[in-house]
């Protein structure tokens, strides 16, 4: 399984910045942003997380084993069940949990566990059981976020369920800035620049 990595102290600063940006974007978006507890479309399908996300999840699981061991055990059970079902098709090293970087591995990952619910999702409530420690992808999903496409061109992307009927100008006024440089700096501080998936990060 994944090697333990200490969580950089400045991760708290990163989370504070991102959470404040999300709150501000949510305020500006108003009813265009329909994200709510129980809306779990974005909680299905595997996605890559970086070493910083992994370290944050592992720190969260360590805390949870002390504060709520029953929930921690349930999360581990879900993660192991997820890996039992999808692990054989994992496009990487199933022992370490590290995603492969070859073009073949990347192509396989595009269709990997597409409809699988995240093991951190409570199917009964629609809540994320590691919400405070969730990966950066989860923190910025919903409002308009600037990203580069495969052709290198930049554009604003947002959840397809949000901003229905909004004009491009209205979408642009709700853009959520993301501190990519700080995140990249903290990833380097972990000393490991691999990618994995949530299930591996939840298992000790």
Secondary structure in CASP SS format (residue, H / E / C, confidence):
PFRMAT SS
TARGET T0000
AUTHOR 0000-0000-0000
METHOD secondary structure of the structure
MODEL  1
X C 1.00
X C 1.00
X C 1.00
X C 1.00
X C 1.00
X C 1.00
X C 1.00
X C 1.00
X C 1.00
X C 1.00
X H 1.00
X H 1.00
X H 1.00
X H 1.00
X H 1.00
X H 1.00
X H 1.00
X H 1.00
X H 1.00
X H 1.00
X H 1.00
X H 1.00
X H 1.00
X H 1.00
X H 1.00
X H 1.00
X H 1.00
X H 1.00
X H 1.00
X H 1.00
X H 1.00
X H 1.00
X C 1.00
X C 1.00
X C 1.00
X C 1.00
X C 1.00
X C 1.00
X C 1.00
X C 1.00
X H 1.00
X H 1.00
X H 1.00
X E 1.00
X C 1.00
X C 1.00
X C 1.00
X C 1.00
X E 1.00
X E 1.00
X H 1.00
X H 1.00
X H 1.00
X H 1.00
X H 1.00
X H 1.00
X H 1.00
X H 1.00
X H 1.00
X H 1.00
X H 1.00
X H 1.00
X H 1.00
X H 1.00
X H 1.00
X H 1.00
X H 1.00
X C 1.00
X H 1.00
X H 1.00
X H 1.00
X H 1.00
X H 1.00
X H 1.00
X H 1.00
X H 1.00
X H 1.00
X H 1.00
X H 1.00
X H 1.00
X H 1.00
X H 1.00
X H 1.00
X H 1.00
X H 1.00
X H 1.00
X H 1.00
X H 1.00
X H 1.00
X C 1.00
X C 1.00
X E 1.00
X E 1.00
X C 1.00
X C 1.00
X C 1.00
X C 1.00
X E 1.00
X E 1.00
X C 1.00
X C 1.00
X C 1.00
X H 1.00
X H 1.00
X H 1.00
X H 1.00
X H 1.00
X H 1.00
X H 1.00
X C 1.00
X C 1.00
X C 1.00
X C 1.00
X C 1.00
X C 1.00
X C 1.00
X E 1.00
X C 1.00
X C 1.00
X C 1.00
X E 1.00
X C 1.00
X C 1.00
X C 1.00
X C 1.00
X C 1.00
X C 1.00
X E 1.00
X C 1.00
X C 1.00
X H 1.00
X H 1.00
X H 1.00
X C 1.00
X C 1.00
X H 1.00
X H 1.00
X H 1.00
X H 1.00
X C 1.00
X C 1.00
X C 1.00
X C 1.00
X C 1.00
X E 1.00
X E 1.00
X E 1.00
X E 1.00
X C 1.00
X C 1.00
X C 1.00
X C 1.00
X C 1.00
X E 1.00
X E 1.00
X E 1.00
X E 1.00
X C 1.00
X C 1.00
X C 1.00
X C 1.00
X C 1.00
X C 1.00
X C 1.00
X C 1.00
X C 1.00
X C 1.00
X H 1.00
X H 1.00
X H 1.00
X H 1.00
X H 1.00
X C 1.00
X C 1.00
X C 1.00
X C 1.00
X C 1.00
X C 1.00
X C 1.00
X H 1.00
X H 1.00
X H 1.00
X H 1.00
X H 1.00
X H 1.00
X H 1.00
X H 1.00
X H 1.00
X H 1.00
X H 1.00
X C 1.00
X C 1.00
X C 1.00
X C 1.00
X E 1.00
X E 1.00
X C 1.00
X H 1.00
X H 1.00
X H 1.00
X H 1.00
X C 1.00
X C 1.00
X C 1.00
END
